[in-house]
Amino acid sequence: MNRKKIAAIFERLKAANPKPTTELEYSTPFELLIAVILSAQATDKSVNLATRELYKHANTPQAILDLGVEGLSRYIKTIGLFNTKAKNVIATCKILVEQHGGTVPESREALEALPGVGRKTANVILNTAFGHPTIAVDTHIFRVSNRTGLAPGDNVRMVEDHLLKVVPPEYAHDAHHWLILHGRYTCIARKPKCPECVILDLCEYKQKTQPEQPREKRSIFAKPPVKAAARSRKKSRPRSTVKTRGTA
C-alpha cells in the first residue's frame, strides 16, 4: 500500500472520529495502568464495571496494596483470570511504592519490569497516559493491518514496527485508537461490515462483504406458494373410484 493511500485512510478515520481514546475508564495514569492489566483476555466493559467500584475504595498504589490479594480479588472476581491478575496488581503496586514513589514511570523499561505488564500494555500507557506516539498491537489492530494491506506482518511485533514506519507523523499519536476501534466495530473478525466502512475503496481486502439484500415482505395471511412440481402432480393425479356393492 502506497503512502498516499495510507494518508487518506487516516484522514478519513480522523474525520469520522476526531478525538479517539480508550474505552477503559480512568482518571490517572495509575488507574489506567491497573485497568489495562485487568483487561487482558477480558472486555473493557467488564473491566469498567469492576474498577468503578474498586476505585471508589482504592485508587492509589498504597491503597490497593493495603487491600492485599484477597481483598482486591473481591472487587475483580467477575473478570477472567482474576486470581492471577490480583497477584500481579499487588506485586506491581509494591514495586511502584518501593521503587517509584507511588507514581507510574514514563519509560518502557520500567513499565515492562512491572508484573503483568508486557510490551502491549506499556505501549498503551506510554501513548494514552503520556502522549507518546506508540502503537499497541492487539488482535484488532493485527487483523486490520493485515486485512486492509495497511501494515502486513506475521506477528504483532512485525505489524507494530511496520505501522511505526508507514503511519504519517501527524496521525501517529491517535493511530492506535483509530485502528483498535475500527477493528472492534467495523472490521470485525467473522464478517467485516464493509458496506458501512469509511475506507472501503482504499482497503485492499479482496473478500469484501456485500450489502445484505432485504427480504421480500409477505402478508401473514398469504398462502404459502405451491411449487410447480407439486401442482403438476396434483393435476395429473386420477380421481379415486369407489366401488359399491350391488343389491340382492
HUMO-V397647 format. One record per backbone hydrogen bond with DSSP energy under -1.0 kcal/mol. NH is the residue of the N-H (numbers start at 1). CO is the residue of the C=O. If there is no record, write none. Layout:
# HUMO-V397647
[[NH,CO] [NH,CO]]
This chain:
# HUMO-V397647
[[6,2] [7,3] [8,4] [9,5] [10,6] [11,7] [12,8] [13,9] [14,10] [15,11] [16,12] [17,13] [32,28] [33,29] [34,30] [35,31] [36,32] [37,33] [38,34] [39,35] [42,39] [47,43] [48,44] [49,45] [50,46] [51,47] [52,48] [54,50] [55,51] [57,54] [58,54] [64,60] [65,61] [66,62] [71,67] [72,68] [73,69] [74,70] [75,72] [76,72] [79,76] [82,79] [85,81] [86,82] [87,83] [88,84] [89,85] [90,86] [91,87] [92,88] [93,89] [94,90] [95,91] [96,92] [97,93] [98,94] [99,95] [100,96] [102,96] [103,100] [111,107] [112,108] [114,111] [117,114] [122,118] [123,119] [124,120] [125,121] [126,122] [127,123] [128,124] [129,125] [130,125] [131,127] [132,126] [134,132] [142,138] [143,139] [144,140] [145,141] [146,142] [147,143] [148,144] [151,145] [159,155] [160,156] [161,157] [162,158] [163,159] [164,160] [166,162] [167,163] [171,168] [175,171] [178,174] [179,175] [180,176] [181,177] [182,178] [183,179] [184,180] [185,181] [186,182] [187,182] [188,186] [193,186] [194,192] [196,193] [197,194] [200,197] [202,199] [203,199] [204,148] [222,219] [231,227] [232,228] [233,229] [234,230] [235,231] [236,232]]
